[in-house]
Each structure stands twice: as structure tokens, then as C-alpha cells.
Amino acid sequence: MDDVLSYEGTRALVTGAASGMGAATASILAELGAEVHGLDIQKGDASLENLHLCDLSDPAAVDAVVEAVGEPINSLFNCAGLPSTSPDRQVMLVNFCGHRHLTERVIPLMAPGGSIAFISSVAGMGWIGNAASMLAFVAQPDFAAGEAWLDANPDPWTGNGYLCSKEAINAYVAWRGFQLAPEGIRLNSLNPGPTDTPMMPAFIEDQGQEFFDNFPKPVGRNSTAEEQAWCLVMLNSPRSSYVVATSVFADGGFTGGLFTGGIDPAVLMPPE
């Protein structure tokens, strides 16, 4: 069967397209025959023909990119993000508020069958335990309201911006994905384990080399950006048409071991 993932002739928008998982995703989509538009704050290696420079923490800039790309948009891949070494508030604005603003702007440009996938993280797997605050945050109506919520509720994210941003993504996917399902638009998230991308040195700087050396890897290694990109491409493909409002884990078996007692949860606490 040719075009098994059904991207030929479709239009895709990929954030974080200049490097890492976003760049790998954009490359795969182009090979599969999609018209790919990228969004990033940096130019990267200029291999992507349609790359729009944009800061996700600036909603007006996001609006301008959506206007430039136009409709229809068949699939949106939210791959951009700031690491845990960046200021917590900026992490929340980019990783969640900016992506949510973009997503809500793109939804009206999607026909039934459209798909949206976020890159979250295994760091966001505990969102259900914080559902009260996370759902209150993600239900804010727009970017400005999200900022106001952050300023009024500093405890969940101060000193914890990266983890909180990933919990917010998974909460939003469950909440908004359920709402969008009757409209024929799928919203999901991919939760990678440790992955070798240009962002990995920042995580090592923040948590220490020893933490990552000791981090359980049932398959024996970190993931590659291309491995995660293929998971994301399959998740957003029409072939995954019954996968809706859920968080998919691509962590090499880590959560399986964690949830069944094979891995001690203490490994999630970096050494002080």
C-alpha cells in the first residue's frame, strides 16, 4: 500500500521545526508528501522551505504565522519547547500558553479529520494527581487569561515550570480533546522519555549527569529524535483515527516498569 500514513497532499504545521524532534518530524512529513510549514524562533539549517520565525510567547506573532500559512491545515504538530533551565514563567508561556493559543487559532482552519499532537514528556505523567489546578489553568479562555492565572497562582509552577507545563499539556489534551472529538478533530500528546536532542544538555545541566546516568532505560539507551518523530507522525496520521484525547508514552518501557514496581519511583528525584 502506497502512502500508508495518508499525508500525501496534506498541509502540516510544525512548531520547533528548526531542530530536534520538530526538525525530524518536518523532514519525515516532507518525505511523505505533505506541504510542511514550520514555526520556530530560530532559522536552523534552512533545510525547511516554509519556515516562519515566531516567538510562541507573543500571541500577535502567532496570529501572524497562522494568517500567513492560511487554510486548510490538516495536521498540527506542537513540538517546540523550553527546557527546565529557562525561567519558569517563560517556560509556561511557551510550552503551554503559546501552544494553546496556536492550537485554538488553527482549529477553525481544520476540516473534519484534522489532527493535533503535542510533544509532552514523561515528566507530565502525574497530571491527574494535580487535576484540580491543571484543569483550572487549561480552561482559561485565552493567552492573557492564562498569564493572569499564572500570576495569581504561582505555587504550582514556581520552581517547577517545565514539569508543570507538561502536566498542563496532558490535562489540556484530555479536556479539550474530549470536546473536539464530536467535531472530527483529534487531539493527543506524545510523552517521550530521555531523548538525544539539542535540548538534552540543558536537562543535564539542571539535574546533573549522575541523574541521567542512573535513569532507568529498559531498552538500554536514550531515544533518538527520529524515533520520537515517527511516533508523532503515526499518532497524527488518519490511520490513528480512533486515538483521541489521550497521552501516548514513547519511553522505552520506563512507565511500564514504574507503574508495576520494577522501577523505584525514588529515581525520579535528582540528587541534592
C-alpha positions as CSV (number, residue, x, y, z in Angstrom):
1,M,0.0,0.0,0.0
2,D,1.4,3.4,-1.0
3,D,1.0,6.4,1.2
4,V,0.1,4.2,4.1
5,L,0.1,7.1,6.6
6,S,-2.0,9.3,4.3
7,Y,0.0,12.5,4.4
8,E,0.4,12.9,0.6
9,G,-1.1,16.2,-0.5
10,T,-1.9,17.4,3.0
11,R,-0.8,20.6,4.8
12,A,1.0,20.4,8.1
13,L,2.2,23.0,10.6
14,V,5.1,22.0,12.9
15,T,6.4,24.1,15.8
16,G,10.0,23.8,16.9
17,A,10.8,22.8,13.3
18,A,14.4,24.1,13.3
19,S,15.9,21.4,15.5
20,G,15.4,18.2,17.5
21,M,12.1,16.3,17.3
22,G,10.4,19.2,15.4
23,A,13.0,19.1,12.6
24,A,12.8,15.4,12.4
25,T,9.0,15.5,12.2
26,A,9.1,18.1,9.5
27,S,11.6,16.1,7.5
28,I,9.5,12.9,7.7
29,L,6.3,14.7,6.7
30,A,8.0,16.3,3.7
31,E,9.3,12.8,2.6
32,L,5.7,11.5,3.0
33,G,4.4,14.2,0.6
34,A,3.0,16.8,2.9
35,E,3.3,20.5,2.4
36,V,5.1,21.4,5.6
37,H,5.1,24.8,7.3
38,G,7.5,25.2,10.2
39,L,7.4,27.7,13.1
40,D,10.4,28.4,15.2
41,I,12.3,31.2,17.0
42,Q,15.5,30.3,15.1
43,K,16.3,29.6,11.5
44,G,18.1,26.3,12.0
45,D,19.9,24.9,8.9
46,A,17.4,26.4,6.5
47,S,16.5,22.9,5.1
48,L,12.8,23.6,5.5
49,E,11.4,25.8,2.7
50,N,8.5,27.2,4.6
51,L,9.9,28.3,8.0
52,H,8.2,31.1,9.8
53,L,10.2,32.8,12.6
54,C,8.0,33.3,15.6
55,D,8.2,33.5,19.4
56,L,5.4,31.4,20.9
57,S,5.2,33.7,23.9
58,D,4.0,36.5,21.6
59,P,0.3,35.8,20.6
60,A,0.3,38.5,18.0
61,A,3.3,36.9,16.3
62,V,1.5,33.5,16.4
63,D,-1.6,35.1,14.8
64,A,0.6,36.4,12.0
65,V,2.0,33.0,11.3
66,V,-1.4,31.4,11.2
67,E,-2.6,34.1,8.8
68,A,0.5,33.6,6.6
69,V,0.0,29.8,6.5
70,G,-3.7,30.0,5.7
71,E,-6.1,27.2,5.4
72,P,-6.7,24.3,5.3
73,I,-4.3,22.9,7.9
74,N,-4.7,19.1,8.1
75,S,-2.4,18.5,11.0
76,L,-0.6,20.5,13.7
77,F,2.5,19.2,15.4
78,N,3.3,21.1,18.6
79,C,7.0,20.2,19.1
80,A,8.6,23.4,20.4
81,G,9.5,23.9,24.0
82,L,11.9,25.4,26.5
83,P,13.9,23.3,28.9
84,S,14.0,23.3,32.7
85,T,16.9,25.7,32.7
86,S,14.8,28.5,31.3
87,P,12.8,30.9,33.6
88,D,9.7,29.1,34.9
89,R,7.2,31.7,33.7
90,Q,8.6,31.8,30.2
91,V,8.6,28.0,30.1
92,M,4.9,28.1,31.0
93,L,4.1,30.7,28.4
94,V,6.0,29.0,25.5
95,N,5.4,25.3,26.3
96,F,1.7,25.7,27.1
97,C,0.1,29.1,26.7
98,G,1.7,29.8,23.3
99,H,0.9,26.4,22.0
100,R,-2.6,26.5,23.2
101,H,-3.1,29.9,21.6
102,L,-1.8,28.5,18.3
103,T,-3.9,25.4,18.6
104,E,-7.1,27.3,19.2
105,R,-6.3,29.6,16.2
106,V,-5.7,26.6,14.0
107,I,-8.8,24.5,15.0
108,P,-11.2,26.7,12.9
109,L,-9.0,26.1,9.8
110,M,-9.3,22.3,10.1
111,A,-11.8,20.2,8.3
112,P,-13.2,17.1,10.0
113,G,-10.4,14.5,10.1
114,G,-7.9,17.1,11.3
115,S,-5.3,16.1,13.9
116,I,-3.3,17.9,16.6
117,A,-0.4,16.3,18.5
118,F,1.7,17.8,21.3
119,I,5.1,16.7,22.5
120,S,4.7,16.4,26.2
121,S,7.0,14.3,28.4
122,V,7.1,11.5,30.9
123,A,7.6,14.5,33.3
124,G,3.9,15.3,32.7
125,M,2.5,11.8,33.6
126,G,1.4,12.9,37.1
127,W,-1.2,15.5,35.9
128,I,-4.2,13.6,37.2
129,G,-2.9,14.0,40.7
130,N,-2.9,17.7,40.1
131,A,-6.0,17.8,38.1
132,A,-7.8,20.5,40.1
133,S,-5.2,23.1,39.4
134,M,-4.2,21.9,35.9
135,L,-7.8,21.9,34.7
136,A,-8.4,25.3,36.2
137,F,-5.4,26.6,34.3
138,V,-6.0,25.0,30.9
139,A,-9.7,26.1,30.9
140,Q,-8.6,29.8,30.8
141,P,-10.2,31.3,27.7
142,D,-7.1,32.8,26.1
143,F,-3.4,33.7,26.3
144,A,-4.0,36.8,28.5
145,A,-6.2,34.9,30.9
146,G,-3.6,32.1,31.1
147,E,-0.9,34.7,32.0
148,A,-3.2,36.2,34.7
149,W,-3.8,32.7,36.1
150,L,-0.1,32.1,36.4
151,D,0.4,35.4,38.2
152,A,-2.5,34.7,40.6
153,N,-1.4,31.0,41.2
154,P,2.4,30.9,41.5
155,D,2.6,27.8,43.7
156,P,2.0,25.0,41.0
157,W,4.7,26.3,38.6
158,T,7.3,28.4,40.5
159,G,10.5,26.3,40.7
160,N,8.7,23.7,38.7
161,G,7.9,25.3,35.4
162,Y,9.0,22.5,33.0
163,L,7.1,19.7,34.8
164,C,4.0,21.9,35.3
165,S,4.0,22.9,31.6
166,K,4.0,19.2,30.6
167,E,1.2,18.3,33.1
168,A,-0.8,21.2,31.6
169,I,-0.3,19.8,28.1
170,N,-1.6,16.4,29.1
171,A,-4.5,17.9,31.0
172,Y,-5.5,20.1,28.1
173,V,-5.3,17.1,25.7
174,A,-7.7,15.2,27.8
175,W,-10.1,18.1,28.4
176,R,-10.1,19.8,25.0
177,G,-9.6,16.5,23.1
178,F,-12.9,15.2,24.5
179,Q,-14.6,18.4,23.4
180,L,-13.2,18.3,19.9
181,A,-14.0,14.6,19.3
182,P,-17.6,15.2,18.1
183,E,-16.2,17.7,15.5
184,G,-14.0,15.1,14.0
185,I,-10.8,16.7,15.2
186,R,-8.3,14.5,17.1
187,L,-6.1,16.0,19.9
188,N,-3.4,13.8,21.6
189,S,0.0,14.1,23.2
190,L,3.2,12.1,22.9
191,N,5.2,11.6,26.1
192,P,8.9,10.8,25.3
193,G,11.5,9.5,27.7
194,P,15.1,10.8,27.6
195,T,15.9,11.7,24.0
196,D,19.1,12.9,22.4
197,T,18.2,16.3,21.1
198,P,19.9,19.7,21.3
199,M,17.9,20.3,24.5
200,M,19.4,17.3,26.4
201,P,22.5,19.3,27.6
202,A,20.1,21.7,29.4
203,F,18.4,18.9,31.3
204,I,21.8,17.5,32.3
205,E,22.9,21.0,33.4
206,D,19.7,21.2,35.5
207,Q,19.5,17.7,37.0
208,G,23.1,16.5,36.8
209,Q,24.9,13.9,34.7
210,E,24.5,11.3,37.5
211,F,20.7,11.6,37.4
212,F,20.6,10.7,33.7
213,D,23.4,8.1,34.0
214,N,21.2,6.3,36.6
215,F,17.8,6.9,34.9
216,P,16.3,3.5,34.2
217,K,16.3,2.7,30.4
218,P,14.8,-0.7,29.9
219,V,15.9,-0.7,26.2
220,G,19.4,0.4,27.3
221,R,19.7,3.8,25.7
222,N,18.1,7.2,25.1
223,S,15.7,7.6,22.3
224,T,16.6,9.5,19.1
225,A,14.7,12.5,17.7
226,E,13.8,10.5,14.7
227,E,12.2,7.7,16.8
228,Q,10.0,10.2,18.6
229,A,9.2,11.9,15.3
230,W,7.9,8.7,13.8
231,C,5.7,8.1,16.8
232,L,4.3,11.6,16.5
233,V,3.7,11.2,12.7
234,M,1.9,8.0,13.3
235,L,-0.2,9.5,16.1
236,N,-1.4,12.3,13.9
237,S,-2.0,10.1,10.9
238,P,-5.5,9.3,9.8
239,R,-4.5,5.7,10.4
240,S,-4.8,6.5,14.1
241,S,-8.3,7.7,13.7
242,Y,-9.7,6.1,16.9
243,V,-6.9,7.5,19.1
244,V,-8.4,10.6,20.8
245,A,-7.8,12.8,23.8
246,T,-5.1,10.6,25.2
247,S,-1.4,10.7,26.2
248,V,0.8,8.1,24.4
249,F,4.1,7.1,26.0
250,A,7.2,6.6,24.0
251,D,9.6,6.0,26.8
252,G,11.3,2.6,26.1
253,G,9.4,0.8,28.8
254,F,10.0,3.3,31.7
255,T,6.4,3.9,32.8
256,G,5.6,0.2,32.5
257,G,8.4,-0.6,35.0
258,L,7.4,2.4,37.2
259,F,3.7,1.5,37.4
260,T,4.3,-2.2,38.1
261,G,7.1,-1.9,40.7
262,G,10.0,-2.8,38.5
263,I,11.4,0.7,38.8
264,D,11.8,2.6,42.2
265,P,10.0,6.0,42.0
266,A,12.9,7.4,44.0
267,V,14.9,7.5,40.8
268,L,12.7,10.5,39.7
269,M,14.2,12.6,42.5
270,P,17.5,14.2,41.3
271,P,20.3,14.1,43.9
272,E,20.7,17.2,46.0
